[in-house]
Amino acid sequence: HSKSVSARSAACRVIVHVDLDCFYAQVEMIRNPELRDKPLGVQQKSIVVTSNYEARKLGVKKLMSVKDAKEKCPQLILVNGEDLTPYRETSYKVTELLGEFCPLVERLGFDENFVDITEIVEKRLKQLQQSGCSRVCVSGHVYNNRAINLHDTTHVRLVIGSQIAEEFREAIYARLGLTGCAGVASNKLLSKLVSGTFKPNQQTVLLPESCQDLIRSLDHIQKVPGIGYKTAKRLETLGVRNVCDLQAFPSAILEKELGVSVAQRIQKLSYGEDDSPVTPSGPPQSFSDEDSFKKCSSEAEVKEKIEELLPNLLDRIYKDGRQPHTVRLTIRQFSSTDKWFNRESRQCPIPPHLIQKFGKESSNVIAPLVDILMKLFRKMIDVDLPFHLTLLSVCFSNLKDLPSSKKGSIGFYLKHMSPPSGSGK
């Protein structure tokens, strides 16, 4: 019985996927308004990771090399985006703002959030029915321009959902100055797929009747969220290239090749079925920062890189207010003989006397932390032999609240996530 109830509740869910436009570039334009109408690219190492729409009109594409981007668009202004702090902070503000409307918000990367608005929709539907009003207008686009049937409650729910999505986007713009797209549909998969139909700063609602059109419009299997690179490659060897191939593929063979659970899951996805719930992300589970470089090949350099990474990390932990109990070091090693990259990690508990010092004066934590991280480093690398590193990453995890409910504790977080009373924050 409970299974059918949850299946039924999954069937009438209304999910919004909010996807911010060229996120890093928008954050940079807010930090420096003079960049607004100029072609702007955000650079990490020698790659343009994103660009604003001015630059896109002039031919700058995502993940283009800086050299190619400059050739395409000589007037391109580049901003260094290697310090992720401003993006991370803005990203959490967006999630927190959405959390004021509704507790079910799930982060996906820095610039995307799922929001399960089913309960808000039900409340508004009841109000509509009580007021005897049947007129509801859709906000934004309807996928495939399909006509809305106001006698169909599924349609009405999604139309109400489109109005709520519009409110989300207006609030994000009014409070944070960011624009974004939204998709409204009956599950996470479909809301994510439909949100990018009209860009930038627009939104689209998907009616159930258009679900197959949307899914079949994907030209490659890897465009289906939830089907990763490796699975897509395995499917290609079986002759499965697009969604129609996957829908038509015999389940028994697929289960034999990929295992029952994976086969069933991806075949359901190929029909647009996805009953995974929106799970609130809460505060971050860990704090990490990394640096990649062409070459680092001495112990002194490693120590220096670690010393550079720590202050920013400790500052973020201090602002969060929880104390980390585990520290991890990750390295990426390049082997010149085999021409391969190998990632490796080691972690250990942070000694209790050091944990106490977090959040106080961070300068006296740095030296002992560097010692611990160098010990971890020596467990992975024999420093007497030549080595060639291309990345170092430090991660603090296993975060626990301070004995008192201080800033950053889950209690603090939930208190600030509750709906605003009256005038908002």
DRENZAMI-698617 format. One record per residue (C-alpha): x, y, z. Coordinates in pm, whole numbers, padded with zeros to 5 digits, always signed. Each point is the difference from the previous one (the first is absolute). Layout:
% residues N
XYZ;...
END
This chain:
% residues 425
+00000+00000+00000;+00268+00249+00102;+00179-00066-00328;-00307+00085-00206;-00052+00315+00208;+00357+00116-00061;-00034-00090-00368;-00321+00199-00015;+00159+00296+00177;+00294-00024-00241;-00246+00008-00291;-00145+00339+00090;+00321+00172+00109;+00083+00341-00137;+00374+00062-00023;+00181+00317-00104;+00354-00008-00130;+00169+00342+00034;+00311+00049-00210;+00190+00329+00024;+00119+00160-00326;+00380-00005-00064;+00045-00005+00376;+00370+00083+00050;-00027+00283-00254;-00308+00144+00174;+00177-00004+00337;+00293+00189-00158;-00236+00257-00159;-00162+00059+00340;+00343+00040+00163;+00107+00243-00273;-00300+00165-00173;+00227+00161-00261;+00027-00343-00164;-00378-00017-00058;-00030+00073-00371;+00345-00114-00102;+00093-00348-00127;+00127-00177+00310;+00161-00339+00054;+00088-00172+00326;+00338-00168-00024;+00135-00296+00197;+00352-00095-00105;+00000+00022-00383;-00373-00070-00044;-00300+00233-00020;-00239-00186+00232;-00295+00226-00074;-00077+00329-00171;-00283+00251+00003;-00253+00025-00282;+00181+00298-00158;+00305-00226-00049;-00211-00294-00115;-00154+00212-00277;+00355+00062-00123;+00081-00371-00019;+00153-00076+00341;-00105-00350+00105;+00010-00184+00332;+00335-00168+00084;+00176+00168-00292;+00372+00056+00038;+00095+00358+00085;+00202+00017-00323;-00297-00100-00220;-00237+00228+00190;+00232+00299-00048;+00024-00078-00373;-00379-00019-00031;-00055+00312+00206;+00306+00228+00036;-00191+00242+00228;-00080-00280+00252;+00067+00103+00361;+00127-00289+00213;-00043-00028+00376;+00188-00260+00203;-00255-00237+00154;+00234-00237+00183;-00105+00113+00347;-00345-00156+00033;-00088+00181+00325;-00224+00273-00151;-00186-00255-00215;-00044-00237+00291;-00132+00274+00229;-00246+00128-00262;-00108-00355-00073;-00091-00066+00364;-00194+00328+00010;-00218-00123-00288;-00069-00334+00170;-00078+00177+00326;-00237+00243-00172;-00190-00287-00167;-00010-00166+00343;-00204+00295+00128;-00281-00095-00237;+00018-00370+00058;+00212-00243+00206;+00054-00254-00280;+00294+00151-00189;+00279-00215-00143;+00321+00154-00132;+00156-00132-00318;+00342+00156-00050;+00033+00374+00056;-00261+00125-00244;-00291-00246+00011;-00267-00084+00257;-00300-00232+00004;-00301+00114+00202;-00294-00228+00081;-00295+00241+00010;-00277-00263+00013;-00133+00121+00337;-00011+00368-00099;-00180-00099-00321;-00259-00206+00192;-00072+00295+00232;-00049+00237-00291;-00214-00252-00186;-00231-00026+00303;-00024+00380+00022;-00088+00015-00369;-00269-00266+00036;-00146+00169+00307;-00017+00337-00173;-00173-00170-00293;+00247+00149-00241;+00116-00225-00283;+00213+00254-00189;+00370-00052+00050;+00258+00140-00237;+00326-00171-00081;+00322+00192+00066;+00263-00035-00269;-00003-00255-00281;-00177-00332-00040;+00222-00265-00160;-00109-00061-00362;-00265+00271+00045;-00243-00266+00111;-00345+00124+00101;-00089-00004+00369;-00311-00182+00109;-00140+00174+00310;-00225-00300+00071;+00307-00217+00052;+00133+00048+00357;+00345-00124-00105;+00015+00289-00247;-00133+00249+00256;+00260-00115+00256;+00281+00056-00249;-00138+00342-00098;-00005+00102+00368;+00355-00139+00016;+00101+00232-00285;-00127+00301+00200;+00203-00109+00304;+00311-00049-00218;-00048+00358-00126;-00011+00120+00363;+00326-00187+00073;+00172+00164-00296;-00131+00345+00089;+00121-00037+00360;+00345-00119-00107;+00026+00300-00230;-00137+00253+00249;+00211-00118+00294;+00320-00125-00162;-00001+00162-00346;+00025-00337-00177;-00205-00124-00294;-00074-00364-00074;-00215-00249-00185;-00255-00235+00151;-00168-00321-00107;-00327-00121+00152;-00097-00366-00031;-00120-00303+00193;+00348-00132+00093;+00365+00102+00035;+00117-00152-00328;-00262+00176-00212;+00025+00335+00181;+00377+00003-00061;-00039-00095-00365;-00267+00260-00072;+00157+00293+00189;+00246+00080-00277;-00253+00009-00285;-00011+00381-00009;+00310+00190+00114;+00105+00227+00163;-00229+00121+00279;-00312-00189-00109;-00200-00296+00119;-00188-00293-00146;-00268-00233+00131;-00029-00359-00126;-00344-00164-00022;-00007-00382+00029;-00118-00034-00361;+00328+00152-00127;+00229-00213+00216;+00085-00247-00279;+00068+00282-00249;+00248+00157+00242;+00177-00325+00086;+00024-00109-00364;+00137+00338-00105;+00329-00083+00178;+00244-00089-00276;+00232-00199+00225;-00050-00236+00289;+00248+00194+00215;-00233+00302-00004;-00227-00195+00237;+00083+00116+00355;+00095-00309+00199;+00173-00176-00289;+00369+00067+00042;+00290-00022-00239;+00096-00359+00080;-00355-00135-00027;-00048+00190-00327;+00318-00157-00141;-00120-00351+00102;-00337+00069-00163;+00169+00114-00320;+00181-00332-00029;-00346-00162+00015;-00114+00227-00284;-00206+00226+00224;+00064+00362-00103;-00318+00193+00072;-00307-00017+00220;-00214-00186-00255;+00269-00271-00024;-00003-00035+00379;-00380-00013+00024;-00011-00275-00264;+00294-00203+00134;-00092-00341+00148;+00000+00033+00381;+00137-00350+00057;+00318+00067-00200;+00045+00339+00165;-00034-00154+00349;+00256-00266-00090;+00246+00265-00125;-00040+00269+00266;-00155-00178+00298;-00370+00007+00087;-00012+00321+00205;+00194+00218-00246;-00186-00143-00301;-00341+00062+00155;+00092+00348+00118;+00131+00123-00335;-00284-00156-00193;-00246+00183+00225;+00195+00322-00059;-00026-00056-00376;-00379+00018+00038;+00025+00315+00210;-00083-00185+00322;+00185+00110+00312;-00140-00047+00349;+00310+00121+00188;-00103+00253+00267;+00141+00349+00041;+00230-00042+00299;+00094+00320+00185;+00375+00051-00010;+00041+00189+00326;+00331+00169+00078;+00313-00125-00183;+00138-00337+00110;+00361+00099-00051;+00226+00291-00090;+00267-00048-00261;+00225+00206-00220;+00248-00105-00263;+00266+00134-00227;+00109-00148-00329;+00323+00087-00175;+00235-00114-00273;+00259-00142+00236;+00087-00020+00365;+00297-00222+00075;+00156+00087+00335;-00107-00038+00361;+00051+00372+00058;-00240+00084-00285;-00262-00242+00133;+00022+00161+00343;-00032+00345-00153;-00311-00101-00201;-00163-00147+00312;+00078+00319+00196;-00169+00201-00277;-00318-00212+00008;-00055+00001+00377;-00090+00362+00093;-00300+00019-00234;-00122-00343+00115;+00034+00087+00369;-00188+00323-00061;-00291-00189-00158;-00007-00247+00290;+00006+00289+00247;-00299+00164-00174;-00187-00332+00000;+00048-00048+00373;+00028-00380+00007;+00323-00183+00082;+00159-00249-00243;+00126-00328+00142;+00171-00144-00311;+00253+00142-00245;+00082-00147-00342;+00274+00070-00252;-00046-00094-00366;+00276+00009-00259;+00005-00055-00375;+00323-00143-00127;+00128+00001-00355;+00217-00284-00119;+00223+00110-00287;+00083-00358-00099;-00360-00117-00041;-00154+00343-00069;-00282-00051+00253;-00153+00189+00290;-00069-00175+00326;-00209+00142+00286;+00061-00121+00352;-00126+00106+00345;+00089-00051+00365;-00194+00122+00301;+00029-00002+00377;-00186+00126+00308;+00087+00352+00118;+00151-00013+00352;-00254+00116+00264;+00224+00282+00130;+00005+00148-00354;-00376-00035-00051;-00049+00233+00297;+00202+00270-00177;-00218+00009-00313;-00207+00315-00015;+00228+00184+00237;+00325+00158-00119;+00064-00210-00312;+00366+00099-00035;+00110-00236+00278;-00174-00297-00168;+00182+00039-00330;+00346-00129+00097;-00123-00322+00173;-00243-00064-00289;+00280+00038-00254;+00201-00260+00198;-00293-00245-00006;-00058+00052-00373;+00369-00046-00081;-00005-00331+00192;-00296-00111-00214;+00190+00113-00308;+00304-00211+00091;-00225-00305+00034;-00086+00033-00369;+00327+00125-00147;+00353-00118+00054;+00169+00340+00020;+00344-00150-00069;-00112-00085-00355;-00092+00260-00265;-00373+00077-00017;-00225+00218-00215;-00329+00124+00150;-00266+00192-00191;-00258+00047+00277;-00027+00034+00378;-00330+00006+00185;-00070+00043+00371;-00337-00104+00143;-00145+00036+00351;-00297-00226+00071;-00192-00174+00276;-00132+00338+00117;-00162+00011+00343;-00184+00272+00186;+00166+00180+00283;-00146-00094+00338;-00217+00316-00009;-00230+00073-00294;+00231+00243-00174;-00019+00139-00353;+00025-00276-00258;-00157-00270+00211;-00291-00182-00157;-00226+00168+00255;+00122+00339-00111;-00037-00103-00364;-00358-00124+00037;-00098+00304+00202;+00117+00218-00285;-00162-00221-00261;-00350+00035+00149;-00251+00205-00202;+00023+00375+00058;-00250+00156+00237;-00177+00287-00167;+00244+00217-00187;+00266-00260-00084;+00352+00007+00139;
END
